[in-house]
Amino acid sequence: MGVTDRARLERLLGGEDLSWLVARVRRRMARGEPLDAPVTLPGATQAQRSAVQLLLGRRPRPGDTLTVSLAAVDEVVRRSGACPDGLAAAITALTGGVTDRAEAAADLERRWQAAFAPMHDAVDLHPELSEWLRQIRANGLVRRLAGNPESASLLLASLVAVLAQLPANSEPLGRFAARHAGGAHALDQDRSLTTLALGAARALSGLPEGHGAEWRREVWASVGVLCDDVSSTVLTLGLPGDTQTSTGRALAALHEAGQPSVLTLRQLVREPCRLASREVFVCENPVVVSAAADQLLDRRAPLICTHGQPGAAVMHLLRALCSTGATVRYHGDFDWGGLRIGNVIFSRLPAVPWRFRTADYRAAAKPGHGRHLTGPPATAHWDPCLADAMRETAVAVEEEHTIDDLLSDLAT
């Protein structure tokens, strides 16, 4: 290796009018490209042309475009004694080390692969996570959340520790996080670990994609982790209950008395009762439950109320009923909000409409049976013609106006 004469090298290549040439050579080195091809500078100034003439000892070709042979520059650098090792070594001496981008990219990818390595243990424990893991690797979620392989390695190691404890045994979220994620707030909503853990929990339970606080409660509950487990409730009437659990005994007592019951998510997850109903009806408004309790006595099918948009407790109970083979029939208000609630029910459960189709709306939308339909429209995914009929009639029909038909169904 020859000795670089830094002062002579600065005189050769260090001037402002050759900075473009140095930058082009450095860029080629970073890309791993050879330095034996010419480089061209459109719109070169007279000063830049003069600098090249001084460097190579010959006048550039006329015109605004300046073309320089890198092979010729390499020869000048070597012959001058400024850098006997050639142009590449000269550029490194002038501007610092040059990283080969392809090599750097390959090294970065190896580090990302190493960061994901612990996830294989999670998939071995929960094979149903394999597709979810493939998706988050493909969509770059971890890279966006972590930013670099080193942070991703720590994040995924924490995730594996959490997944190893799922499903949990009906444990509050804060306590579960303190025991398995390094702190009571480690699984709070705004954490990167929570984003990944919720996605994995959803994949474990087979729940559909969603958003919002109730959806998060539902996902956590599906893997035995409870967040705000007493404020999420479900109103029921006529579920028979059992004698084996406290939840079942409470249901059985209220069923015998002909009274509605309100169950918390905590009860449904911690002490689930035996669910043996073959057919369950679901309404949107509590007034239907109250009317059924008053008028039908013990001659009624089981009834569950969503009380508007269904919360985690509602969805948990309905999903448990569906898992036993029960048929779930849903009815809601014929207004735009009611259609949106219906879309949630029918998209997330194998439910069927209960007097909640276009023909049912036309039969119910009578003079005096409703109010003027207002608000932003929605589409009924289970019946594409329903929204058109509602727009045409412009009448909103709430469950109170169809209650006689609903009670008749519950009685038979």
Helices and strands as residue ranges (DSSP letters): H 6-13, G 16-18, H 19-31, E 38-41, H 46-56, E 66-69, H 70-80, H 87-95, H 101-116, H 119-125, G 127-129, H 130-139, H 141-146, H 149-163, E 171-172, H 173-180, H 192-205, H 213-222, E 225-226, E 233-237, H 246-257, E 261-264, H 265-270, E 279-283, H 286-295, E 303-305, H 312-323, E 327-330, H 336-348, E 352-353, H 358-364, E 371-372, H 384-393, E 395-396, G 399-402, H 403-411
